[in-house]
Structures are given as C-alpha cells and as structure tokens.
Amino acid sequence: MSTEDKIKATAKNIEGKAQEAMGNVTGDPEDQAEGKAKQAEAEVRHGVENAKDAVKKAID
C-alpha cells in the first residue's frame, strides 16, 4: 500500500468517525449515516490497497 493512499484512507476513516460522533451528539441521523459511509469507503480503500500489495508480493 502506498503511503499516500494509506494516509488518505486513514484520514477518510477519521473524518467518518468524527462525523458519526457529531451526529450522535446532535441526534442528526444524516450525519451519522454519512459518517458510517465514509468509514465504509475507507475500509474499501484499505482492502483495495492490500489486494494490490498481495498481488505485487506474489509476482515478486
């Protein structure tokens, strides 16, 4: 996983957690849902990068 992509995915996860927490505090279900969606996107990004790493390792 490239460092830049890893940082971006981690930042997206943190952003999602913060937005979900804010939604929990304010009682805003839209913020809660958007925060969870951002966290899911970050998980997918991590999975894609991990798959790339596995393929690269298998080839090398």
C-alpha distance matrix in Angstrom:
0.0 3.8 6.3 8.4 6.8 6.4 9.9 11.2 10.6 12.1 14.8 15.6 16.0 18.3 20.2 20.8 22.1 24.3 25.7 26.4 28.1 30.2 31.2 32.3 34.3 35.9 36.3 34.6 33.2 31.6 29.5 28.7 27.6 25.5 23.7 23.0 21.8 19.3 18.0 17.8 15.9 13.3 13.2 12.8 9.9 8.1 9.6 8.8 5.0 6.1 8.7 7.1 5.8 9.4 11.1 10.0 11.1 14.1 15.1 14.9
3.8 0.0 3.8 5.5 5.4 6.1 8.6 10.0 10.7 12.2 14.2 15.5 16.6 18.4 19.9 21.2 22.7 24.4 25.8 27.0 28.7 30.3 31.6 33.0 34.7 36.2 36.9 35.1 34.0 32.1 29.8 29.4 28.5 26.0 24.3 24.2 22.8 19.9 19.2 19.4 17.0 14.4 15.2 14.9 11.4 10.4 12.6 11.2 7.7 9.7 12.0 9.7 8.9 12.6 13.7 11.9 13.5 16.7 17.0 16.4
6.3 3.8 0.0 3.8 5.5 5.1 6.1 8.6 9.9 10.5 12.1 14.2 15.3 16.4 18.1 19.9 21.0 22.4 24.1 25.6 26.8 28.4 30.1 31.4 32.8 34.4 35.4 33.8 33.1 31.3 28.6 28.4 27.9 25.4 23.3 23.6 22.6 19.4 18.6 19.5 17.4 14.3 15.5 16.0 12.6 11.3 14.3 13.7 10.2 11.9 14.8 13.1 11.9 15.5 17.1 15.3 16.3 19.8 20.3 19.4
8.4 5.5 3.8 0.0 3.8 5.4 5.2 6.2 8.7 9.9 10.5 12.3 14.3 15.3 16.3 18.3 20.0 21.0 22.4 24.3 25.7 26.8 28.4 30.2 31.5 32.7 33.8 31.9 31.3 29.2 26.6 26.8 26.3 23.4 21.7 22.3 21.0 17.6 17.5 18.6 16.0 13.3 15.3 15.5 11.8 11.7 14.8 13.8 10.9 13.5 16.1 14.2 14.0 17.6 18.8 17.3 18.9 22.1 22.3 21.8
6.8 5.4 5.5 3.8 0.0 3.8 5.4 5.0 6.1 8.5 9.8 10.5 12.3 14.2 15.1 16.4 18.4 19.9 20.9 22.4 24.3 25.6 26.8 28.5 30.2 31.4 32.1 30.1 29.1 27.0 24.7 24.7 23.7 21.0 19.5 19.7 18.1 15.0 14.8 15.4 12.6 10.2 12.0 11.8 8.0 8.3 11.3 10.2 7.7 10.7 13.1 11.6 12.0 15.5 16.6 15.8 17.6 20.4 20.9 21.0
6.4 6.1 5.1 5.4 3.8 0.0 3.8 5.5 5.2 6.1 8.5 9.9 10.6 12.3 14.1 15.3 16.6 18.4 19.9 21.1 22.6 24.3 25.7 27.0 28.7 30.2 30.9 29.3 28.4 26.7 24.2 23.7 23.1 20.7 18.7 18.6 17.8 14.7 13.6 14.5 12.6 9.3 10.6 11.5 8.2 7.0 10.4 10.6 7.9 9.7 12.9 12.3 11.8 15.0 16.9 16.2 17.3 20.3 21.4 21.3
9.9 8.6 6.1 5.2 5.4 3.8 0.0 3.8 5.5 5.1 6.0 8.5 9.8 10.4 12.0 14.1 15.3 16.3 18.1 19.8 20.9 22.3 24.1 25.5 26.8 28.3 29.5 27.9 27.4 25.7 22.8 22.7 22.6 20.0 17.7 18.4 17.8 14.3 13.6 15.4 13.5 10.2 12.4 13.8 10.6 10.0 13.7 13.9 11.6 13.5 16.7 16.0 15.5 18.7 20.6 19.8 20.8 24.0 24.9 24.6
11.2 10.0 8.6 6.2 5.0 5.5 3.8 0.0 3.8 5.5 5.1 6.1 8.6 9.9 10.4 12.2 14.3 15.3 16.3 18.2 19.9 20.9 22.3 24.2 25.6 26.7 27.7 25.7 25.1 23.0 20.4 20.7 20.2 17.2 15.5 16.4 15.2 11.6 11.9 13.5 10.9 8.3 11.3 12.0 8.9 9.6 13.2 12.9 11.4 14.1 16.6 16.0 16.5 19.6 21.0 20.6 22.2 25.0 25.7 25.9
10.6 10.7 9.9 8.7 6.1 5.2 5.5 3.8 0.0 3.8 5.4 5.1 6.2 8.7 9.8 10.5 12.4 14.3 15.3 16.4 18.4 19.9 21.0 22.5 24.4 25.7 26.2 24.4 23.3 21.6 19.1 18.7 18.0 15.6 13.6 13.8 12.7 9.5 8.9 10.1 8.0 4.8 7.5 8.7 6.1 6.5 10.0 10.6 9.7 11.8 14.4 14.6 15.1 17.8 19.6 19.7 21.0 23.5 24.8 25.2
12.1 12.2 10.5 9.9 8.5 6.1 5.1 5.5 3.8 0.0 3.8 5.4 5.0 6.2 8.5 9.8 10.6 12.3 14.2 15.3 16.5 18.3 19.9 21.0 22.6 24.3 25.1 23.8 23.1 21.7 18.9 18.3 18.3 16.1 13.4 13.8 13.8 10.5 9.1 11.3 10.3 6.7 8.9 11.2 9.3 8.4 12.1 13.4 12.2 13.5 16.6 17.1 16.9 19.4 21.7 21.7 22.5 25.2 26.7 26.8
14.8 14.2 12.1 10.5 9.8 8.5 6.0 5.1 5.4 3.8 0.0 3.8 5.4 5.1 6.0 8.5 9.9 10.5 12.2 14.1 15.3 16.4 18.2 19.8 21.0 22.4 23.6 22.0 21.8 20.2 17.1 17.2 17.5 14.8 12.3 13.7 13.6 9.9 9.6 12.5 11.1 8.3 11.3 13.4 11.3 11.5 15.1 16.0 14.9 16.8 19.7 19.8 19.9 22.7 24.7 24.5 25.6 28.4 29.6 29.7
15.6 15.5 14.2 12.3 10.5 9.9 8.5 6.1 5.1 5.4 3.8 0.0 3.8 5.5 5.0 6.1 8.6 9.9 10.4 12.1 14.1 15.2 16.3 18.2 19.9 20.9 21.6 19.7 19.0 17.2 14.4 14.5 14.3 11.4 9.4 10.6 10.0 6.2 6.7 9.3 7.7 5.7 9.3 11.0 9.5 10.7 13.8 14.6 14.5 16.5 18.9 19.4 20.2 22.6 24.4 24.7 26.1 28.5 29.7 30.3
16.0 16.6 15.3 14.3 12.3 10.6 9.8 8.6 6.2 5.0 5.4 3.8 0.0 3.8 5.4 5.1 6.2 8.6 9.9 10.5 12.2 14.2 15.2 16.4 18.4 19.9 20.4 19.0 18.1 16.9 14.2 13.3 13.4 11.4 8.5 8.9 9.4 6.3 4.6 7.9 7.9 5.3 7.7 10.5 10.0 10.1 13.0 14.8 14.8 16.0 18.6 19.7 20.1 22.2 24.4 25.0 25.9 28.2 29.9 30.5
18.3 18.4 16.4 15.3 14.2 12.3 10.4 9.9 8.7 6.2 5.1 5.5 3.8 0.0 3.8 5.4 5.1 6.1 8.6 9.8 10.5 12.2 14.1 15.2 16.5 18.3 19.4 18.3 18.2 17.3 13.9 13.4 14.5 12.5 9.2 10.6 11.9 8.8 7.6 11.3 11.5 9.1 11.4 14.3 13.5 13.4 16.5 18.3 17.8 19.0 21.9 22.8 22.9 25.1 27.4 27.7 28.5 31.0 32.7 33.0
20.2 19.9 18.1 16.3 15.1 14.1 12.0 10.4 9.8 8.5 6.0 5.0 5.4 3.8 0.0 3.8 5.5 5.2 6.1 8.6 9.9 10.6 12.3 14.2 15.4 16.4 17.7 16.1 16.2 14.7 11.3 11.7 12.6 10.0 7.3 9.8 10.5 7.3 7.9 11.5 11.1 9.7 12.7 15.0 14.3 15.1 18.1 19.4 19.2 20.9 23.5 24.2 24.8 27.1 29.1 29.4 30.6 33.1 34.5 34.9
20.8 21.2 19.9 18.3 16.4 15.3 14.1 12.2 10.5 9.8 8.5 6.1 5.1 5.4 3.8 0.0 3.8 5.4 5.1 6.0 8.5 9.8 10.4 12.2 14.2 15.2 15.7 14.0 13.4 12.1 9.1 8.7 9.2 7.2 3.9 6.0 7.2 4.8 5.1 8.6 9.2 8.6 11.0 13.4 13.6 14.5 16.9 18.5 19.1 20.5 22.8 24.0 24.8 26.7 28.7 29.5 30.6 32.7 34.4 35.2
22.1 22.7 21.0 20.0 18.4 16.6 15.3 14.3 12.4 10.6 9.9 8.6 6.2 5.1 5.5 3.8 0.0 3.8 5.5 5.1 6.1 8.5 9.8 10.4 12.3 14.2 14.7 14.0 13.7 13.5 10.2 8.9 10.5 9.6 5.9 7.2 9.8 8.1 6.8 10.4 11.9 10.7 12.3 15.3 15.7 15.8 18.3 20.5 20.8 21.6 24.2 25.7 26.0 27.7 30.1 30.9 31.6 33.8 35.8 36.3
24.3 24.4 22.4 21.0 19.9 18.4 16.3 15.3 14.3 12.3 10.5 9.9 8.6 6.1 5.2 5.4 3.8 0.0 3.8 5.5 5.1 6.1 8.6 9.8 10.5 12.2 13.7 13.0 13.7 13.3 9.6 9.4 11.8 10.4 7.2 9.8 12.1 10.1 10.0 13.6 14.5 13.5 15.6 18.4 18.4 18.7 21.5 23.3 23.4 24.5 27.2 28.4 28.7 30.7 33.0 33.6 34.3 36.7 38.5 38.9
25.7 25.8 24.1 22.4 20.9 19.9 18.1 16.3 15.3 14.2 12.2 10.4 9.9 8.6 6.1 5.1 5.5 3.8 0.0 3.8 5.4 5.1 6.2 8.6 9.9 10.5 11.6 10.0 10.6 9.7 5.9 6.6 8.8 7.2 4.8 8.2 10.1 8.8 9.8 13.0 13.7 13.7 16.0 18.2 18.6 19.6 22.0 23.6 24.1 25.6 27.9 29.0 29.8 31.8 33.8 34.6 35.7 37.8 39.5 40.2
26.4 27.0 25.6 24.3 22.4 21.1 19.8 18.2 16.4 15.3 14.1 12.1 10.5 9.8 8.6 6.0 5.1 5.5 3.8 0.0 3.8 5.4 5.0 6.2 8.7 9.9 9.9 9.0 8.7 8.9 5.8 4.1 7.0 7.1 4.3 6.3 9.3 9.2 9.2 12.0 13.8 13.9 15.4 17.9 18.9 19.6 21.6 23.6 24.5 25.5 27.7 29.3 30.1 31.6 33.7 34.9 35.7 37.7 39.6 40.5
28.1 28.7 26.8 25.7 24.3 22.6 20.9 19.9 18.4 16.5 15.3 14.1 12.2 10.5 9.9 8.5 6.1 5.1 5.4 3.8 0.0 3.8 5.3 4.9 6.2 8.6 9.5 9.9 10.7 11.6 8.4 7.1 10.5 10.8 8.0 9.8 13.0 12.5 12.0 15.1 16.9 16.5 17.9 20.7 21.5 21.8 24.0 26.2 26.8 27.5 30.0 31.6 32.0 33.6 36.0 37.0 37.6 39.7 41.7 42.3
30.2 30.3 28.4 26.8 25.6 24.3 22.3 20.9 19.9 18.3 16.4 15.2 14.2 12.2 10.6 9.8 8.5 6.1 5.1 5.4 3.8 0.0 3.8 5.3 5.1 6.1 8.1 8.0 10.0 10.5 7.1 7.5 11.0 10.8 8.9 11.6 14.2 13.6 14.1 17.2 18.5 18.4 20.3 22.8 23.3 24.0 26.4 28.3 28.8 30.0 32.4 33.7 34.3 36.1 38.3 39.1 40.0 42.2 44.0 44.7
31.2 31.6 30.1 28.4 26.8 25.7 24.1 22.3 21.0 19.9 18.2 16.3 15.2 14.1 12.3 10.4 9.8 8.6 6.2 5.0 5.3 3.8 0.0 3.8 5.4 5.2 5.4 4.6 6.2 7.3 4.7 4.7 8.3 9.0 8.1 10.3 12.8 13.3 13.9 16.4 18.0 18.6 20.2 22.4 23.5 24.5 26.4 28.2 29.3 30.4 32.4 34.0 34.9 36.5 38.5 39.7 40.7 42.6 44.4 45.4
32.3 33.0 31.4 30.2 28.5 27.0 25.5 24.2 22.5 21.0 19.8 18.2 16.4 15.2 14.2 12.2 10.4 9.8 8.6 6.2 4.9 5.3 3.8 0.0 3.8 5.6 5.0 6.6 7.7 10.0 8.1 6.4 10.1 11.7 10.2 11.4 14.6 15.3 15.1 17.4 19.7 20.0 21.0 23.6 24.9 25.4 27.2 29.5 30.5 31.1 33.3 35.2 35.8 37.1 39.4 40.7 41.3 43.2 45.3 46.2
34.3 34.7 32.8 31.5 30.2 28.7 26.8 25.6 24.4 22.6 21.0 19.9 18.4 16.5 15.4 14.2 12.3 10.5 9.9 8.7 6.2 5.1 5.4 3.8 0.0 3.8 5.6 7.9 10.3 12.3 10.1 9.6 13.4 14.4 12.8 14.6 17.7 17.8 17.8 20.5 22.5 22.5 23.9 26.5 27.5 27.9 30.0 32.2 32.9 33.7 36.1 37.7 38.2 39.7 42.1 43.1 43.8 45.8 47.9 48.6
35.9 36.2 34.4 32.7 31.4 30.2 28.3 26.7 25.7 24.3 22.4 20.9 19.9 18.3 16.4 15.2 14.2 12.2 10.5 9.9 8.6 6.1 5.2 5.6 3.8 0.0 3.8 5.4 8.8 10.5 8.9 9.6 13.0 13.9 13.2 15.4 17.9 18.3 19.0 21.5 23.1 23.6 25.3 27.6 28.5 29.4 31.4 33.3 34.2 35.3 37.5 39.0 39.8 41.5 43.6 44.7 45.6 47.6 49.5 50.3
36.3 36.9 35.4 33.8 32.1 30.9 29.5 27.7 26.2 25.1 23.6 21.6 20.4 19.4 17.7 15.7 14.7 13.7 11.6 9.9 9.5 8.1 5.4 5.0 5.6 3.8 0.0 3.8 6.2 9.0 8.6 8.3 11.3 13.1 13.0 14.4 16.9 18.1 18.7 20.6 22.6 23.5 24.8 26.9 28.3 29.3 30.9 32.9 34.2 35.1 37.0 38.8 39.8 41.1 43.2 44.5 45.4 47.1 49.2 50.2
34.6 35.1 33.8 31.9 30.1 29.3 27.9 25.7 24.4 23.8 22.0 19.7 19.0 18.3 16.1 14.0 14.0 13.0 10.0 9.0 9.9 8.0 4.6 6.6 7.9 5.4 3.8 0.0 3.8 5.5 5.5 6.5 8.9 10.2 10.9 12.7 14.5 15.8 17.0 18.8 20.3 21.6 23.2 24.9 26.2 27.6 29.2 30.8 32.3 33.5 35.2 36.8 38.1 39.5 41.4 42.7 43.9 45.6 47.4 48.6
33.2 34.0 33.1 31.3 29.1 28.4 27.4 25.1 23.3 23.1 21.8 19.0 18.1 18.2 16.2 13.4 13.7 13.7 10.6 8.7 10.7 10.0 6.2 7.7 10.3 8.8 6.2 3.8 0.0 3.8 5.5 4.9 6.1 8.5 9.7 10.5 12.2 14.2 15.3 16.4 18.3 20.0 21.1 22.6 24.4 25.8 27.0 28.7 30.4 31.5 33.0 34.8 36.2 37.4 39.1 40.8 42.0 43.4 45.2 46.7
31.6 32.1 31.3 29.2 27.0 26.7 25.7 23.0 21.6 21.7 20.2 17.2 16.9 17.3 14.7 12.1 13.5 13.3 9.7 8.9 11.6 10.5 7.3 10.0 12.3 10.5 9.0 5.5 3.8 0.0 3.8 5.4 5.2 6.1 8.5 9.9 10.5 12.3 14.3 15.3 16.4 18.4 20.0 21.1 22.5 24.5 25.7 27.0 28.8 30.3 31.6 33.1 34.8 36.1 37.6 39.1 40.6 42.1 43.6 45.1
29.5 29.8 28.6 26.6 24.7 24.2 22.8 20.4 19.1 18.9 17.1 14.4 14.2 13.9 11.3 9.1 10.2 9.6 5.9 5.8 8.4 7.1 4.7 8.1 10.1 8.9 8.6 5.5 5.5 3.8 0.0 3.8 5.5 5.1 6.0 8.5 9.7 10.5 12.3 14.1 15.2 16.5 18.4 20.0 21.0 22.6 24.4 25.7 27.1 28.6 30.3 31.7 33.0 34.7 36.3 37.6 38.9 40.7 42.3 43.5
28.7 29.4 28.4 26.8 24.7 23.7 22.7 20.7 18.7 18.3 17.2 14.5 13.3 13.4 11.7 8.7 8.9 9.4 6.6 4.1 7.1 7.5 4.7 6.4 9.6 9.6 8.3 6.5 4.9 5.4 3.8 0.0 3.8 5.6 5.2 6.3 8.7 10.1 10.8 12.5 14.4 15.6 16.8 18.7 20.2 21.4 22.8 24.7 26.2 27.2 28.9 30.7 31.9 33.2 35.1 36.5 37.6 39.2 41.1 42.3
27.6 28.5 27.9 26.3 23.7 23.1 22.6 20.2 18.0 18.3 17.5 14.3 13.4 14.5 12.6 9.2 10.5 11.8 8.8 7.0 10.5 11.0 8.3 10.1 13.4 13.0 11.3 8.9 6.1 5.2 5.5 3.8 0.0 3.8 5.4 5.1 6.1 8.7 9.9 10.5 12.3 14.3 15.4 16.6 18.4 20.1 21.1 22.6 24.5 25.7 27.0 28.8 30.4 31.5 33.1 34.8 36.1 37.4 39.2 40.7
25.5 26.0 25.4 23.4 21.0 20.7 20.0 17.2 15.6 16.1 14.8 11.4 11.4 12.5 10.0 7.2 9.6 10.4 7.2 7.1 10.8 10.8 9.0 11.7 14.4 13.9 13.1 10.2 8.5 6.1 5.1 5.6 3.8 0.0 3.8 5.4 5.0 6.2 8.7 9.8 10.4 12.4 14.3 15.3 16.5 18.5 19.9 21.1 22.7 24.3 25.7 27.1 28.7 30.3 31.7 33.1 34.6 36.2 37.7 39.1
23.7 24.3 23.3 21.7 19.5 18.7 17.7 15.5 13.6 13.4 12.3 9.4 8.5 9.2 7.3 3.9 5.9 7.2 4.8 4.3 8.0 8.9 8.1 10.2 12.8 13.2 13.0 10.9 9.7 8.5 6.0 5.2 5.4 3.8 0.0 3.8 5.4 5.2 6.3 8.7 9.9 10.7 12.6 14.5 15.5 16.8 18.6 20.2 21.4 22.7 24.6 26.1 27.2 28.8 30.7 31.9 33.1 34.9 36.6 37.7
23.0 24.2 23.6 22.3 19.7 18.6 18.4 16.4 13.8 13.8 13.7 10.6 8.9 10.6 9.8 6.0 7.2 9.8 8.2 6.3 9.8 11.6 10.3 11.4 14.6 15.4 14.4 12.7 10.5 9.9 8.5 6.3 5.1 5.4 3.8 0.0 3.8 5.4 5.1 6.2 8.7 9.9 10.6 12.5 14.3 15.4 16.6 18.6 20.2 21.1 22.7 24.6 25.8 27.0 28.9 30.4 31.5 33.0 34.9 36.2
21.8 22.8 22.6 21.0 18.1 17.8 17.8 15.2 12.7 13.8 13.6 10.0 9.4 11.9 10.5 7.2 9.8 12.1 10.1 9.3 13.0 14.2 12.8 14.6 17.7 17.9 16.9 14.5 12.2 10.5 9.7 8.7 6.1 5.0 5.4 3.8 0.0 3.8 5.4 5.0 6.2 8.6 9.8 10.6 12.4 14.3 15.3 16.6 18.5 19.9 21.1 22.7 24.4 25.7 27.2 28.8 30.2 31.6 33.2 34.8
19.3 19.9 19.4 17.6 15.0 14.7 14.3 11.6 9.5 10.5 9.9 6.2 6.3 8.8 7.3 4.8 8.1 10.1 8.8 9.2 12.5 13.6 13.3 15.3 17.8 18.3 18.1 15.8 14.2 12.3 10.5 10.1 8.7 6.2 5.2 5.4 3.8 0.0 3.8 5.4 5.0 6.2 8.7 9.9 10.5 12.4 14.2 15.4 16.6 18.3 20.0 21.2 22.6 24.4 25.9 27.1 28.6 30.3 31.8 33.0
18.0 19.2 18.6 17.5 14.8 13.6 13.6 11.9 8.9 9.1 9.6 6.7 4.6 7.6 7.9 5.1 6.8 10.0 9.8 9.2 12.0 14.1 13.9 15.1 17.8 19.0 18.7 17.0 15.3 14.3 12.3 10.8 9.9 8.7 6.3 5.1 5.4 3.8 0.0 3.8 5.4 5.1 6.3 8.8 9.9 10.7 12.4 14.4 15.5 16.5 18.5 20.2 21.1 22.6 24.6 25.9 26.9 28.7 30.5 31.6
17.8 19.4 19.5 18.6 15.4 14.5 15.4 13.5 10.1 11.3 12.5 9.3 7.9 11.3 11.5 8.6 10.4 13.6 13.0 12.0 15.1 17.2 16.4 17.4 20.5 21.5 20.6 18.8 16.4 15.3 14.1 12.5 10.5 9.8 8.7 6.2 5.0 5.4 3.8 0.0 3.8 5.4 5.1 6.3 8.7 9.9 10.6 12.5 14.4 15.3 16.6 18.6 20.0 21.0 22.7 24.5 25.6 27.0 28.8 30.3
15.9 17.0 17.4 16.0 12.6 12.6 13.5 10.9 8.0 10.3 11.1 7.7 7.9 11.5 11.1 9.2 11.9 14.5 13.7 13.8 16.9 18.5 18.0 19.7 22.5 23.1 22.6 20.3 18.3 16.4 15.2 14.4 12.3 10.4 9.9 8.7 6.2 5.0 5.4 3.8 0.0 3.8 5.4 5.1 6.2 8.7 9.8 10.6 12.4 14.2 15.3 16.7 18.5 20.0 21.3 22.7 24.3 25.8 27.3 28.7
13.3 14.4 14.3 13.3 10.2 9.3 10.2 8.3 4.8 6.7 8.3 5.7 5.3 9.1 9.7 8.6 10.7 13.5 13.7 13.9 16.5 18.4 18.6 20.0 22.5 23.6 23.5 21.6 20.0 18.4 16.5 15.6 14.3 12.4 10.7 9.9 8.6 6.2 5.1 5.4 3.8 0.0 3.8 5.4 5.0 6.2 8.6 9.9 10.7 12.2 14.2 15.4 16.5 18.3 20.1 21.1 22.4 24.3 25.9 27.0
13.2 15.2 15.5 15.3 12.0 10.6 12.4 11.3 7.5 8.9 11.3 9.3 7.7 11.4 12.7 11.0 12.3 15.6 16.0 15.4 17.9 20.3 20.2 21.0 23.9 25.3 24.8 23.2 21.1 20.0 18.4 16.8 15.4 14.3 12.6 10.6 9.8 8.7 6.3 5.1 5.4 3.8 0.0 3.8 5.4 5.1 6.2 8.7 10.0 10.4 12.3 14.3 15.3 16.4 18.4 19.9 20.8 22.4 24.4 25.7
12.8 14.9 16.0 15.5 11.8 11.5 13.8 12.0 8.7 11.2 13.4 11.0 10.5 14.3 15.0 13.4 15.3 18.4 18.2 17.9 20.7 22.8 22.4 23.6 26.5 27.6 26.9 24.9 22.6 21.1 20.0 18.7 16.6 15.3 14.5 12.5 10.6 9.9 8.8 6.3 5.1 5.4 3.8 0.0 3.8 5.4 5.0 6.2 8.6 9.7 10.5 12.4 14.2 15.2 16.6 18.4 19.8 21.0 22.7 24.3
9.9 11.4 12.6 11.8 8.0 8.2 10.6 8.9 6.1 9.3 11.3 9.5 10.0 13.5 14.3 13.6 15.7 18.4 18.6 18.9 21.5 23.3 23.5 24.9 27.5 28.5 28.3 26.2 24.4 22.5 21.0 20.2 18.4 16.5 15.5 14.3 12.4 10.5 9.9 8.7 6.2 5.0 5.4 3.8 0.0 3.8 5.4 5.2 6.2 8.6 9.9 10.7 12.4 14.3 15.5 16.6 18.3 20.1 21.3 22.6
8.1 10.4 11.3 11.7 8.3 7.0 10.0 9.6 6.5 8.4 11.5 10.7 10.1 13.4 15.1 14.5 15.8 18.7 19.6 19.6 21.8 24.0 24.5 25.4 27.9 29.4 29.3 27.6 25.8 24.5 22.6 21.4 20.1 18.5 16.8 15.4 14.3 12.4 10.7 9.9 8.7 6.2 5.1 5.4 3.8 0.0 3.8 5.5 5.2 6.1 8.6 9.9 10.5 12.2 14.3 15.3 16.3 18.3 20.0 21.0
9.6 12.6 14.3 14.8 11.3 10.4 13.7 13.2 10.0 12.1 15.1 13.8 13.0 16.5 18.1 16.9 18.3 21.5 22.0 21.6 24.0 26.4 26.4 27.2 30.0 31.4 30.9 29.2 27.0 25.7 24.4 22.8 21.1 19.9 18.6 16.6 15.3 14.2 12.4 10.6 9.8 8.6 6.2 5.0 5.4 3.8 0.0 3.8 5.5 5.0 6.1 8.6 9.8 10.4 12.3 14.2 15.2 16.4 18.4 19.9
8.8 11.2 13.7 13.8 10.2 10.6 13.9 12.9 10.6 13.4 16.0 14.6 14.8 18.3 19.4 18.5 20.5 23.3 23.6 23.6 26.2 28.3 28.2 29.5 32.2 33.3 32.9 30.8 28.7 27.0 25.7 24.7 22.6 21.1 20.2 18.6 16.6 15.4 14.4 12.5 10.6 9.9 8.7 6.2 5.2 5.5 3.8 0.0 3.8 5.4 5.1 6.3 8.7 9.9 10.7 12.4 14.2 15.4 16.7 18.4
5.0 7.7 10.2 10.9 7.7 7.9 11.6 11.4 9.7 12.2 14.9 14.5 14.8 17.8 19.2 19.1 20.8 23.4 24.1 24.5 26.8 28.8 29.3 30.5 32.9 34.2 34.2 32.3 30.4 28.8 27.1 26.2 24.5 22.7 21.4 20.2 18.5 16.6 15.5 14.4 12.4 10.7 10.0 8.6 6.2 5.2 5.5 3.8 0.0 3.8 5.4 5.0 6.2 8.7 9.9 10.5 12.2 14.2 15.4 16.4
6.1 9.7 11.9 13.5 10.7 9.7 13.5 14.1 11.8 13.5 16.8 16.5 16.0 19.0 20.9 20.5 21.6 24.5 25.6 25.5 27.5 30.0 30.4 31.1 33.7 35.3 35.1 33.5 31.5 30.3 28.6 27.2 25.7 24.3 22.7 21.1 19.9 18.3 16.5 15.3 14.2 12.2 10.4 9.7 8.6 6.1 5.0 5.4 3.8 0.0 3.8 5.4 5.0 6.2 8.7 9.8 10.4 12.3 14.3 15.3
8.7 12.0 14.8 16.1 13.1 12.9 16.7 16.6 14.4 16.6 19.7 18.9 18.6 21.9 23.5 22.8 24.2 27.2 27.9 27.7 30.0 32.4 32.4 33.3 36.1 37.5 37.0 35.2 33.0 31.6 30.3 28.9 27.0 25.7 24.6 22.7 21.1 20.0 18.5 16.6 15.3 14.2 12.3 10.5 9.9 8.6 6.1 5.1 5.4 3.8 0.0 3.8 5.4 5.0 6.2 8.6 9.8 10.5 12.4 14.2
7.1 9.7 13.1 14.2 11.6 12.3 16.0 16.0 14.6 17.1 19.8 19.4 19.7 22.8 24.2 24.0 25.7 28.4 29.0 29.3 31.6 33.7 34.0 35.2 37.7 39.0 38.8 36.8 34.8 33.1 31.7 30.7 28.8 27.1 26.1 24.6 22.7 21.2 20.2 18.6 16.7 15.4 14.3 12.4 10.7 9.9 8.6 6.3 5.0 5.4 3.8 0.0 3.8 5.5 5.2 6.1 8.5 9.9 10.7 12.3
5.8 8.9 11.9 14.0 12.0 11.8 15.5 16.5 15.1 16.9 19.9 20.2 20.1 22.9 24.8 24.8 26.0 28.7 29.8 30.1 32.0 34.3 34.9 35.8 38.2 39.8 39.8 38.1 36.2 34.8 33.0 31.9 30.4 28.7 27.2 25.8 24.4 22.6 21.1 20.0 18.5 16.5 15.3 14.2 12.4 10.5 9.8 8.7 6.2 5.0 5.4 3.8 0.0 3.8 5.5 5.1 6.0 8.5 9.9 10.5
9.4 12.6 15.5 17.6 15.5 15.0 18.7 19.6 17.8 19.4 22.7 22.6 22.2 25.1 27.1 26.7 27.7 30.7 31.8 31.6 33.6 36.1 36.5 37.1 39.7 41.5 41.1 39.5 37.4 36.1 34.7 33.2 31.5 30.3 28.8 27.0 25.7 24.4 22.6 21.0 20.0 18.3 16.4 15.2 14.3 12.2 10.4 9.9 8.7 6.2 5.0 5.5 3.8 0.0 3.8 5.5 5.1 6.1 8.6 9.9
11.1 13.7 17.1 18.8 16.6 16.9 20.6 21.0 19.6 21.7 24.7 24.4 24.4 27.4 29.1 28.7 30.1 33.0 33.8 33.7 36.0 38.3 38.5 39.4 42.1 43.6 43.2 41.4 39.1 37.6 36.3 35.1 33.1 31.7 30.7 28.9 27.2 25.9 24.6 22.7 21.3 20.1 18.4 16.6 15.5 14.3 12.3 10.7 9.9 8.7 6.2 5.2 5.5 3.8 0.0 3.8 5.4 5.1 6.2 8.6
10.0 11.9 15.3 17.3 15.8 16.2 19.8 20.6 19.7 21.7 24.5 24.7 25.0 27.7 29.4 29.5 30.9 33.6 34.6 34.9 37.0 39.1 39.7 40.7 43.1 44.7 44.5 42.7 40.8 39.1 37.6 36.5 34.8 33.1 31.9 30.4 28.8 27.1 25.9 24.5 22.7 21.1 19.9 18.4 16.6 15.3 14.2 12.4 10.5 9.8 8.6 6.1 5.1 5.5 3.8 0.0 3.8 5.4 5.2 6.2
11.1 13.5 16.3 18.9 17.6 17.3 20.8 22.2 21.0 22.5 25.6 26.1 25.9 28.5 30.6 30.6 31.6 34.3 35.7 35.7 37.6 40.0 40.7 41.3 43.8 45.6 45.4 43.9 42.0 40.6 38.9 37.6 36.1 34.6 33.1 31.5 30.2 28.6 26.9 25.6 24.3 22.4 20.8 19.8 18.3 16.3 15.2 14.2 12.2 10.4 9.8 8.5 6.0 5.1 5.4 3.8 0.0 3.8 5.5 5.2
14.1 16.7 19.8 22.1 20.4 20.3 24.0 25.0 23.5 25.2 28.4 28.5 28.2 31.0 33.1 32.7 33.8 36.7 37.8 37.7 39.7 42.2 42.6 43.2 45.8 47.6 47.1 45.6 43.4 42.1 40.7 39.2 37.4 36.2 34.9 33.0 31.6 30.3 28.7 27.0 25.8 24.3 22.4 21.0 20.1 18.3 16.4 15.4 14.2 12.3 10.5 9.9 8.5 6.1 5.1 5.4 3.8 0.0 3.8 5.5
15.1 17.0 20.3 22.3 20.9 21.4 24.9 25.7 24.8 26.7 29.6 29.7 29.9 32.7 34.5 34.4 35.8 38.5 39.5 39.6 41.7 44.0 44.4 45.3 47.9 49.5 49.2 47.4 45.2 43.6 42.3 41.1 39.2 37.7 36.6 34.9 33.2 31.8 30.5 28.8 27.3 25.9 24.4 22.7 21.3 20.0 18.4 16.7 15.4 14.3 12.4 10.7 9.9 8.6 6.2 5.2 5.5 3.8 0.0 3.8
14.9 16.4 19.4 21.8 21.0 21.3 24.6 25.9 25.2 26.8 29.7 30.3 30.5 33.0 34.9 35.2 36.3 38.9 40.2 40.5 42.3 44.7 45.4 46.2 48.6 50.3 50.2 48.6 46.7 45.1 43.5 42.3 40.7 39.1 37.7 36.2 34.8 33.0 31.6 30.3 28.7 27.0 25.7 24.3 22.6 21.0 19.9 18.4 16.4 15.3 14.2 12.3 10.5 9.9 8.6 6.2 5.2 5.5 3.8 0.0
